[in-house]
Amino acid sequence: MIEVSQLSKQYGEQKAVNAISFKAGKGEIVGFLGPNGAGKSTTMKMITGYLQPDDGTATVSGLDVRRQPIAVKKKLGYLPEANPLYFDMYVREYLAFVAGIHEVADARQAVEKVIDLTGLNTESRKKIGQLSKGYKQRVGLAAALIHDPEVLILDEPTSGLDPNQIIEIRNVIRQQGASKTVLFSSHILQEVEAICDRVIIINKGVIVADDTLSNLQRGREGTHVVSVVFKENIPQQWMENIAGVNRVSKGAGDNWKLETADPDAVRRQLLNLAVEKNLNIVSIQSEVHTLEEIFRTLTTQSNTDGTTARN
């Protein structure tokens, strides 16, 4: 597992990471999100031991990153955002080299396994410099997996991949997440929604959300949105008079959005209102917040006092 406690890093006057804490356990794929400059990559580098924190601690599989850096690196696989590769080496040659660094018992078998796992078969006899960006990314992922680590740190692993490749790598990550701890960063929010059950959002060095994706989508403090469209034009007062509605807004046409903590009760009242006023309901449904909406809300707020969104 990964455990981070009060981890901090400062560059000059800027606090890149400001006393953040979180845990990620075995069998968890955790999406680690934030805008550019939020502190994502810095945090990942500190967890892997490539960057020393100014304060706080990070442990991987119970090993302290500062005190046991070599032991930690044996436990984790890391794909950094800037994927470092030796372009003059052949794919199999490079992966055998990485396997040797990790002292993998059967390097040849390990190389063949990760080549098959990451879909590198057709390109495996080429020099890395001859590969497309997407296949270079696959080589980096294969290198991170070759020693079968307990923890995976993946910083933008689908960068440069075409849609078909993204689906393939998504399946690889999901498969690995069944038995490993995976911390996964991406700017492609659809990928995070497809892969991750839990999401951590960092903004200006502070964690502003740490919860399951389903809880975040339902809204903070249990807020739900009921969307209803009437065939007729109706006064806003009718919507505001519905018990349990906290906020009413009108969208395009006659689409009303009602924020509430009890969507089932609000839907029943809307149906009663339609019968009472002889109205025609075109559609009625409960909405969830998209990850994009959640991300934009939490990363554009001026409040960065360390408050974490949890349900």
PAKOLDREN-740426 format. One record per residue (C-alpha): residue number from 1; residue in three letters; y, z, x. Coordinates in steps of 0.1 Angstrom, whole numbers, plus 5000, padded with zeros to 4 digits. Layout:
<recs>
rec i: NUM aa: ALA c2: Y c3: Z c1: X
...
</recs>
This chain:
<recs>
rec i: 1 aa: MET c2: 5000 c3: 5000 c1: 5000
rec i: 2 aa: ILE c2: 5037 c3: 4999 c1: 5009
rec i: 3 aa: GLU c2: 5059 c3: 5029 c1: 5007
rec i: 4 aa: VAL c2: 5096 c3: 5028 c1: 5015
rec i: 5 aa: SER c2: 5118 c3: 5059 c1: 5015
rec i: 6 aa: GLN c2: 5156 c3: 5060 c1: 5019
rec i: 7 aa: LEU c2: 5155 c3: 5029 c1: 5041
rec i: 8 aa: SER c2: 5189 c3: 5018 c1: 5054
rec i: 9 aa: LYS c2: 5203 c3: 4991 c1: 5077
rec i: 10 aa: GLN c2: 5239 c3: 4985 c1: 5087
rec i: 11 aa: TYR c2: 5255 c3: 4955 c1: 5104
rec i: 12 aa: GLY c2: 5289 c3: 4965 c1: 5117
rec i: 13 aa: GLU c2: 5309 c3: 4976 c1: 5086
rec i: 14 aa: GLN c2: 5284 c3: 4961 c1: 5061
rec i: 15 aa: LYS c2: 5255 c3: 4982 c1: 5047
rec i: 16 aa: ALA c2: 5229 c3: 4955 c1: 5043
rec i: 17 aa: VAL c2: 5203 c3: 4980 c1: 5029
rec i: 18 aa: ASN c2: 5215 c3: 5013 c1: 5015
rec i: 19 aa: ALA c2: 5189 c3: 5041 c1: 5012
rec i: 20 aa: ILE c2: 5164 c3: 5022 c1: 4991
rec i: 21 aa: SER c2: 5130 c3: 5036 c1: 4980
rec i: 22 aa: PHE c2: 5100 c3: 5021 c1: 4963
rec i: 23 aa: LYS c2: 5062 c3: 5019 c1: 4964
rec i: 24 aa: ALA c2: 5038 c3: 4990 c1: 4959
rec i: 25 aa: GLY c2: 5000 c3: 4996 c1: 4955
rec i: 26 aa: LYS c2: 4968 c3: 4977 c1: 4960
rec i: 27 aa: GLY c2: 4962 c3: 4950 c1: 4934
rec i: 28 aa: GLU c2: 5000 c3: 4947 c1: 4928
rec i: 29 aa: ILE c2: 5021 c3: 4915 c1: 4932
rec i: 30 aa: VAL c2: 5057 c3: 4927 c1: 4932
rec i: 31 aa: GLY c2: 5085 c3: 4903 c1: 4929
rec i: 32 aa: PHE c2: 5114 c3: 4912 c1: 4953
rec i: 33 aa: LEU c2: 5146 c3: 4895 c1: 4940
rec i: 34 aa: GLY c2: 5183 c3: 4894 c1: 4948
rec i: 35 aa: PRO c2: 5211 c3: 4870 c1: 4955
rec i: 36 aa: ASN c2: 5218 c3: 4857 c1: 4990
rec i: 37 aa: GLY c2: 5229 c3: 4885 c1: 5013
rec i: 38 aa: ALA c2: 5215 c3: 4913 c1: 4990
rec i: 39 aa: GLY c2: 5192 c3: 4927 c1: 5016
rec i: 40 aa: LYS c2: 5158 c3: 4912 c1: 5007
rec i: 41 aa: SER c2: 5149 c3: 4896 c1: 5040
rec i: 42 aa: THR c2: 5163 c3: 4926 c1: 5060
rec i: 43 aa: THR c2: 5141 c3: 4949 c1: 5040
rec i: 44 aa: MET c2: 5110 c3: 4928 c1: 5045
rec i: 45 aa: LYS c2: 5117 c3: 4926 c1: 5083
rec i: 46 aa: MET c2: 5120 c3: 4964 c1: 5084
rec i: 47 aa: ILE c2: 5087 c3: 4968 c1: 5065
rec i: 48 aa: THR c2: 5069 c3: 4945 c1: 5089
rec i: 49 aa: GLY c2: 5085 c3: 4961 c1: 5120
rec i: 50 aa: TYR c2: 5104 c3: 4930 c1: 5131
rec i: 51 aa: LEU c2: 5136 c3: 4949 c1: 5126
rec i: 52 aa: GLN c2: 5143 c3: 4986 c1: 5131
rec i: 53 aa: PRO c2: 5159 c3: 5006 c1: 5103
rec i: 54 aa: ASP c2: 5190 c3: 5028 c1: 5110
rec i: 55 aa: ASP c2: 5176 c3: 5055 c1: 5087
rec i: 56 aa: GLY c2: 5146 c3: 5061 c1: 5064
rec i: 57 aa: THR c2: 5109 c3: 5054 c1: 5067
rec i: 58 aa: ALA c2: 5085 c3: 5026 c1: 5058
rec i: 59 aa: THR c2: 5047 c3: 5029 c1: 5058
rec i: 60 aa: VAL c2: 5020 c3: 5002 c1: 5054
rec i: 61 aa: SER c2: 4985 c3: 5014 c1: 5044
rec i: 62 aa: GLY c2: 4996 c3: 5049 c1: 5054
rec i: 63 aa: LEU c2: 5008 c3: 5039 c1: 5089
rec i: 64 aa: ASP c2: 5044 c3: 5045 c1: 5100
rec i: 65 aa: VAL c2: 5061 c3: 5012 c1: 5109
rec i: 66 aa: ARG c2: 5082 c3: 5028 c1: 5136
rec i: 67 aa: ARG c2: 5055 c3: 5050 c1: 5152
rec i: 68 aa: GLN c2: 5025 c3: 5027 c1: 5149
rec i: 69 aa: PRO c2: 5039 c3: 4991 c1: 5150
rec i: 70 aa: ILE c2: 5008 c3: 4974 c1: 5164
rec i: 71 aa: ALA c2: 4985 c3: 4991 c1: 5140
rec i: 72 aa: VAL c2: 5008 c3: 4981 c1: 5111
rec i: 73 aa: LYS c2: 5008 c3: 4944 c1: 5121
rec i: 74 aa: LYS c2: 4970 c3: 4944 c1: 5120
rec i: 75 aa: LYS c2: 4972 c3: 4955 c1: 5084
rec i: 76 aa: LEU c2: 4997 c3: 4930 c1: 5071
rec i: 77 aa: GLY c2: 5003 c3: 4893 c1: 5069
rec i: 78 aa: TYR c2: 5039 c3: 4881 c1: 5070
rec i: 79 aa: LEU c2: 5054 c3: 4847 c1: 5061
rec i: 80 aa: PRO c2: 5091 c3: 4849 c1: 5069
rec i: 81 aa: GLU c2: 5118 c3: 4828 c1: 5053
rec i: 82 aa: ALA c2: 5124 c3: 4809 c1: 5085
rec i: 83 aa: ASN c2: 5087 c3: 4799 c1: 5091
rec i: 84 aa: PRO c2: 5082 c3: 4800 c1: 5129
rec i: 85 aa: LEU c2: 5057 c3: 4774 c1: 5141
rec i: 86 aa: TYR c2: 5047 c3: 4756 c1: 5173
rec i: 87 aa: PHE c2: 5053 c3: 4720 c1: 5164
rec i: 88 aa: ASP c2: 5034 c3: 4706 c1: 5194
rec i: 89 aa: MET c2: 5002 c3: 4724 c1: 5184
rec i: 90 aa: TYR c2: 4976 c3: 4710 c1: 5161
rec i: 91 aa: VAL c2: 4970 c3: 4728 c1: 5128
rec i: 92 aa: ARG c2: 4935 c3: 4741 c1: 5137
rec i: 93 aa: GLU c2: 4947 c3: 4749 c1: 5173
rec i: 94 aa: TYR c2: 4976 c3: 4770 c1: 5160
rec i: 95 aa: LEU c2: 4955 c3: 4789 c1: 5135
rec i: 96 aa: ALA c2: 4928 c3: 4796 c1: 5161
rec i: 97 aa: PHE c2: 4956 c3: 4809 c1: 5184
rec i: 98 aa: VAL c2: 4969 c3: 4833 c1: 5156
rec i: 99 aa: ALA c2: 4933 c3: 4844 c1: 5150
rec i: 100 aa: GLY c2: 4929 c3: 4852 c1: 5187
rec i: 101 aa: ILE c2: 4961 c3: 4873 c1: 5186
rec i: 102 aa: HIS c2: 4946 c3: 4893 c1: 5157
rec i: 103 aa: GLU c2: 4913 c3: 4896 c1: 5175
rec i: 104 aa: VAL c2: 4894 c3: 4881 c1: 5145
rec i: 105 aa: ALA c2: 4857 c3: 4884 c1: 5152
rec i: 106 aa: ASP c2: 4847 c3: 4848 c1: 5141
rec i: 107 aa: ALA c2: 4879 c3: 4828 c1: 5146
rec i: 108 aa: ARG c2: 4863 c3: 4795 c1: 5138
rec i: 109 aa: GLN c2: 4850 c3: 4806 c1: 5104
rec i: 110 aa: ALA c2: 4884 c3: 4823 c1: 5097
rec i: 111 aa: VAL c2: 4903 c3: 4791 c1: 5105
rec i: 112 aa: GLU c2: 4881 c3: 4770 c1: 5082
rec i: 113 aa: LYS c2: 4884 c3: 4796 c1: 5054
rec i: 114 aa: VAL c2: 4922 c3: 4796 c1: 5053
rec i: 115 aa: ILE c2: 4924 c3: 4759 c1: 5057
rec i: 116 aa: ASP c2: 4903 c3: 4755 c1: 5026
rec i: 117 aa: LEU c2: 4922 c3: 4783 c1: 5008
rec i: 118 aa: THR c2: 4956 c3: 4769 c1: 5014
rec i: 119 aa: GLY c2: 4947 c3: 4732 c1: 5009
rec i: 120 aa: LEU c2: 4953 c3: 4720 c1: 5044
rec i: 121 aa: ASN c2: 4920 c3: 4701 c1: 5047
rec i: 122 aa: THR c2: 4936 c3: 4666 c1: 5048
rec i: 123 aa: GLU c2: 4963 c3: 4676 c1: 5073
rec i: 124 aa: SER c2: 4943 c3: 4699 c1: 5095
rec i: 125 aa: ARG c2: 4939 c3: 4675 c1: 5124
rec i: 126 aa: LYS c2: 4975 c3: 4667 c1: 5127
rec i: 127 aa: LYS c2: 5002 c3: 4682 c1: 5149
rec i: 128 aa: ILE c2: 5023 c3: 4707 c1: 5130
rec i: 129 aa: GLY c2: 5054 c3: 4687 c1: 5138
rec i: 130 aa: GLN c2: 5040 c3: 4657 c1: 5119
rec i: 131 aa: LEU c2: 5036 c3: 4677 c1: 5087
rec i: 132 aa: SER c2: 5060 c3: 4676 c1: 5057
rec i: 133 aa: LYS c2: 5080 c3: 4708 c1: 5050
rec i: 134 aa: GLY c2: 5055 c3: 4718 c1: 5022
rec i: 135 aa: TYR c2: 5025 c3: 4715 c1: 5045
rec i: 136 aa: LYS c2: 5043 c3: 4734 c1: 5073
rec i: 137 aa: GLN c2: 5048 c3: 4762 c1: 5047
rec i: 138 aa: ARG c2: 5011 c3: 4761 c1: 5040
rec i: 139 aa: VAL c2: 5004 c3: 4765 c1: 5077
rec i: 140 aa: GLY c2: 5026 c3: 4796 c1: 5077
rec i: 141 aa: LEU c2: 5008 c3: 4811 c1: 5047
rec i: 142 aa: ALA c2: 4974 c3: 4803 c1: 5063
rec i: 143 aa: ALA c2: 4985 c3: 4821 c1: 5095
rec i: 144 aa: ALA c2: 4996 c3: 4852 c1: 5074
rec i: 145 aa: LEU c2: 4961 c3: 4852 c1: 5057
rec i: 146 aa: ILE c2: 4938 c3: 4845 c1: 5087
rec i: 147 aa: HIS c2: 4930 c3: 4881 c1: 5096
rec i: 148 aa: ASP c2: 4924 c3: 4891 c1: 5059
rec i: 149 aa: PRO c2: 4953 c3: 4917 c1: 5058
rec i: 150 aa: GLU c2: 4955 c3: 4945 c1: 5033
rec i: 151 aa: VAL c2: 4992 c3: 4938 c1: 5027
rec i: 152 aa: LEU c2: 5011 c3: 4905 c1: 5023
rec i: 153 aa: ILE c2: 5048 c3: 4901 c1: 5028
rec i: 154 aa: LEU c2: 5059 c3: 4866 c1: 5016
rec i: 155 aa: ASP c2: 5095 c3: 4856 c1: 5019
rec i: 156 aa: GLU c2: 5101 c3: 4824 c1: 4999
rec i: 157 aa: PRO c2: 5065 c3: 4812 c1: 5002
rec i: 158 aa: THR c2: 5069 c3: 4782 c1: 4979
rec i: 159 aa: SER c2: 5100 c3: 4768 c1: 4996
rec i: 160 aa: GLY c2: 5097 c3: 4730 c1: 5001
rec i: 161 aa: LEU c2: 5066 c3: 4726 c1: 4980
rec i: 162 aa: ASP c2: 5064 c3: 4700 c1: 4952
rec i: 163 aa: PRO c2: 5054 c3: 4711 c1: 4917
rec i: 164 aa: ASN c2: 5017 c3: 4705 c1: 4922
rec i: 165 aa: GLN c2: 5017 c3: 4723 c1: 4955
rec i: 166 aa: ILE c2: 5036 c3: 4752 c1: 4939
rec i: 167 aa: ILE c2: 5008 c3: 4757 c1: 4913
rec i: 168 aa: GLU c2: 4982 c3: 4756 c1: 4941
rec i: 169 aa: ILE c2: 4999 c3: 4782 c1: 4962
rec i: 170 aa: ARG c2: 5007 c3: 4803 c1: 4931
rec i: 171 aa: ASN c2: 4970 c3: 4805 c1: 4925
rec i: 172 aa: VAL c2: 4963 c3: 4815 c1: 4961
rec i: 173 aa: ILE c2: 4989 c3: 4843 c1: 4958
rec i: 174 aa: ARG c2: 4975 c3: 4855 c1: 4925
rec i: 175 aa: GLN c2: 4939 c3: 4855 c1: 4939
rec i: 176 aa: GLN c2: 4950 c3: 4875 c1: 4970
rec i: 177 aa: GLY c2: 4969 c3: 4899 c1: 4948
rec i: 178 aa: ALA c2: 4937 c3: 4910 c1: 4931
rec i: 179 aa: SER c2: 4926 c3: 4929 c1: 4962
rec i: 180 aa: LYS c2: 4958 c3: 4932 c1: 4983
rec i: 181 aa: THR c2: 4994 c3: 4945 c1: 4980
rec i: 182 aa: VAL c2: 5017 c3: 4916 c1: 4978
rec i: 183 aa: LEU c2: 5055 c3: 4918 c1: 4981
rec i: 184 aa: PHE c2: 5068 c3: 4883 c1: 4971
rec i: 185 aa: SER c2: 5104 c3: 4871 c1: 4974
rec i: 186 aa: SER c2: 5116 c3: 4839 c1: 4957
rec i: 187 aa: HIS c2: 5147 c3: 4822 c1: 4944
rec i: 188 aa: ILE c2: 5126 c3: 4803 c1: 4919
rec i: 189 aa: LEU c2: 5125 c3: 4828 c1: 4891
rec i: 190 aa: GLN c2: 5099 c3: 4809 c1: 4871
rec i: 191 aa: GLU c2: 5075 c3: 4815 c1: 4900
rec i: 192 aa: VAL c2: 5081 c3: 4852 c1: 4898
rec i: 193 aa: GLU c2: 5076 c3: 4852 c1: 4860
rec i: 194 aa: ALA c2: 5043 c3: 4833 c1: 4866
rec i: 195 aa: ILE c2: 5029 c3: 4855 c1: 4894
rec i: 196 aa: CYS c2: 5044 c3: 4890 c1: 4892
rec i: 197 aa: ASP c2: 5038 c3: 4918 c1: 4868
rec i: 198 aa: ARG c2: 5065 c3: 4940 c1: 4884
rec i: 199 aa: VAL c2: 5099 c3: 4931 c1: 4896
rec i: 200 aa: ILE c2: 5123 c3: 4949 c1: 4920
rec i: 201 aa: ILE c2: 5159 c3: 4935 c1: 4920
rec i: 202 aa: ILE c2: 5182 c3: 4944 c1: 4949
rec i: 203 aa: ASN c2: 5220 c3: 4938 c1: 4949
rec i: 204 aa: LYS c2: 5244 c3: 4946 c1: 4977
rec i: 205 aa: GLY c2: 5218 c3: 4966 c1: 4995
rec i: 206 aa: VAL c2: 5209 c3: 4988 c1: 4964
rec i: 207 aa: ILE c2: 5179 c3: 4986 c1: 4941
rec i: 208 aa: VAL c2: 5193 c3: 4979 c1: 4906
rec i: 209 aa: ALA c2: 5160 c3: 4974 c1: 4888
rec i: 210 aa: ASP c2: 5124 c3: 4984 c1: 4894
rec i: 211 aa: ASP c2: 5101 c3: 4979 c1: 4864
rec i: 212 aa: THR c2: 5074 c3: 4958 c1: 4849
rec i: 213 aa: LEU c2: 5085 c3: 4923 c1: 4839
rec i: 214 aa: SER c2: 5076 c3: 4930 c1: 4802
rec i: 215 aa: ASN c2: 5098 c3: 4962 c1: 4801
rec i: 216 aa: LEU c2: 5127 c3: 4944 c1: 4817
rec i: 217 aa: GLN c2: 5124 c3: 4915 c1: 4793
rec i: 218 aa: ARG c2: 5125 c3: 4939 c1: 4763
rec i: 219 aa: GLY c2: 5158 c3: 4951 c1: 4775
rec i: 220 aa: ARG c2: 5173 c3: 4983 c1: 4790
rec i: 221 aa: GLU c2: 5169 c3: 5014 c1: 4769
rec i: 222 aa: GLY c2: 5146 c3: 4996 c1: 4745
rec i: 223 aa: THR c2: 5170 c3: 4970 c1: 4733
rec i: 224 aa: HIS c2: 5155 c3: 4941 c1: 4714
rec i: 225 aa: VAL c2: 5172 c3: 4910 c1: 4700
rec i: 226 aa: VAL c2: 5163 c3: 4896 c1: 4666
rec i: 227 aa: SER c2: 5175 c3: 4860 c1: 4661
rec i: 228 aa: VAL c2: 5179 c3: 4848 c1: 4625
rec i: 229 aa: VAL c2: 5192 c3: 4815 c1: 4611
rec i: 230 aa: PHE c2: 5202 c3: 4812 c1: 4574
rec i: 231 aa: LYS c2: 5207 c3: 4779 c1: 4556
rec i: 232 aa: GLU c2: 5239 c3: 4793 c1: 4540
rec i: 233 aa: ASN c2: 5271 c3: 4806 c1: 4556
rec i: 234 aa: ILE c2: 5272 c3: 4844 c1: 4553
rec i: 235 aa: PRO c2: 5298 c3: 4870 c1: 4562
rec i: 236 aa: GLN c2: 5293 c3: 4889 c1: 4595
rec i: 237 aa: GLN c2: 5297 c3: 4922 c1: 4575
rec i: 238 aa: TRP c2: 5263 c3: 4916 c1: 4559
rec i: 239 aa: MET c2: 5247 c3: 4916 c1: 4594
rec i: 240 aa: GLU c2: 5266 c3: 4946 c1: 4606
rec i: 241 aa: ASN c2: 5256 c3: 4966 c1: 4575
rec i: 242 aa: ILE c2: 5219 c3: 4963 c1: 4584
rec i: 243 aa: ALA c2: 5206 c3: 4997 c1: 4594
rec i: 244 aa: GLY c2: 5196 c3: 5001 c1: 4631
rec i: 245 aa: VAL c2: 5216 c3: 4971 c1: 4643
rec i: 246 aa: ASN c2: 5237 c3: 4981 c1: 4674
rec i: 247 aa: ARG c2: 5255 c3: 4948 c1: 4680
rec i: 248 aa: VAL c2: 5259 c3: 4915 c1: 4661
rec i: 249 aa: SER c2: 5268 c3: 4881 c1: 4676
rec i: 250 aa: LYS c2: 5269 c3: 4846 c1: 4662
rec i: 251 aa: GLY c2: 5257 c3: 4816 c1: 4682
rec i: 252 aa: ALA c2: 5258 c3: 4779 c1: 4675
rec i: 253 aa: GLY c2: 5256 c3: 4770 c1: 4638
rec i: 254 aa: ASP c2: 5244 c3: 4799 c1: 4617
rec i: 255 aa: ASN c2: 5223 c3: 4815 c1: 4644
rec i: 256 aa: TRP c2: 5228 c3: 4853 c1: 4643
rec i: 257 aa: LYS c2: 5216 c3: 4876 c1: 4671
rec i: 258 aa: LEU c2: 5211 c3: 4913 c1: 4663
rec i: 259 aa: GLU c2: 5205 c3: 4939 c1: 4690
rec i: 260 aa: THR c2: 5183 c3: 4968 c1: 4679
rec i: 261 aa: ALA c2: 5158 c3: 4994 c1: 4690
rec i: 262 aa: ASP c2: 5136 c3: 4986 c1: 4660
rec i: 263 aa: PRO c2: 5131 c3: 4949 c1: 4656
rec i: 264 aa: ASP c2: 5104 c3: 4953 c1: 4629
rec i: 265 aa: ALA c2: 5126 c3: 4973 c1: 4606
rec i: 266 aa: VAL c2: 5155 c3: 4948 c1: 4611
rec i: 267 aa: ARG c2: 5133 c3: 4918 c1: 4602
rec i: 268 aa: ARG c2: 5122 c3: 4936 c1: 4570
rec i: 269 aa: GLN c2: 5158 c3: 4942 c1: 4560
rec i: 270 aa: LEU c2: 5167 c3: 4906 c1: 4567
rec i: 271 aa: LEU c2: 5139 c3: 4895 c1: 4543
rec i: 272 aa: ASN c2: 5151 c3: 4920 c1: 4517
rec i: 273 aa: LEU c2: 5187 c3: 4907 c1: 4521
rec i: 274 aa: ALA c2: 5175 c3: 4871 c1: 4516
rec i: 275 aa: VAL c2: 5158 c3: 4881 c1: 4483
rec i: 276 aa: GLU c2: 5188 c3: 4902 c1: 4471
rec i: 277 aa: LYS c2: 5214 c3: 4875 c1: 4479
rec i: 278 aa: ASN c2: 5193 c3: 4845 c1: 4471
rec i: 279 aa: LEU c2: 5195 c3: 4832 c1: 4507
rec i: 280 aa: ASN c2: 5172 c3: 4808 c1: 4526
rec i: 281 aa: ILE c2: 5160 c3: 4819 c1: 4560
rec i: 282 aa: VAL c2: 5154 c3: 4789 c1: 4583
rec i: 283 aa: SER c2: 5139 c3: 4810 c1: 4611
rec i: 284 aa: ILE c2: 5136 c3: 4846 c1: 4622
rec i: 285 aa: GLN c2: 5121 c3: 4858 c1: 4655
rec i: 286 aa: SER c2: 5123 c3: 4885 c1: 4681
rec i: 287 aa: GLU c2: 5136 c3: 4874 c1: 4715
rec i: 288 aa: VAL c2: 5130 c3: 4887 c1: 4750
rec i: 289 aa: HIS c2: 5154 c3: 4884 c1: 4778
rec i: 290 aa: THR c2: 5145 c3: 4858 c1: 4804
rec i: 291 aa: LEU c2: 5142 c3: 4869 c1: 4840
rec i: 292 aa: GLU c2: 5173 c3: 4847 c1: 4848
rec i: 293 aa: GLU c2: 5193 c3: 4866 c1: 4822
rec i: 294 aa: ILE c2: 5182 c3: 4899 c1: 4836
rec i: 295 aa: PHE c2: 5189 c3: 4888 c1: 4872
rec i: 296 aa: ARG c2: 5224 c3: 4875 c1: 4863
rec i: 297 aa: THR c2: 5233 c3: 4907 c1: 4844
rec i: 298 aa: LEU c2: 5222 c3: 4931 c1: 4871
rec i: 299 aa: THR c2: 5235 c3: 4912 c1: 4901
rec i: 300 aa: THR c2: 5270 c3: 4904 c1: 4887
rec i: 301 aa: GLN c2: 5278 c3: 4940 c1: 4876
rec i: 302 aa: SER c2: 5304 c3: 4957 c1: 4897
rec i: 303 aa: ASN c2: 5284 c3: 4990 c1: 4896
rec i: 304 aa: THR c2: 5263 c3: 4994 c1: 4927
rec i: 305 aa: ASP c2: 5261 c3: 5031 c1: 4928
rec i: 306 aa: GLY c2: 5223 c3: 5031 c1: 4932
rec i: 307 aa: THR c2: 5214 c3: 5033 c1: 4895
rec i: 308 aa: THR c2: 5180 c3: 5018 c1: 4889
rec i: 309 aa: ALA c2: 5171 c3: 5001 c1: 4856
rec i: 310 aa: ARG c2: 5139 c3: 5016 c1: 4842
rec i: 311 aa: ASN c2: 5125 c3: 5019 c1: 4807
</recs>
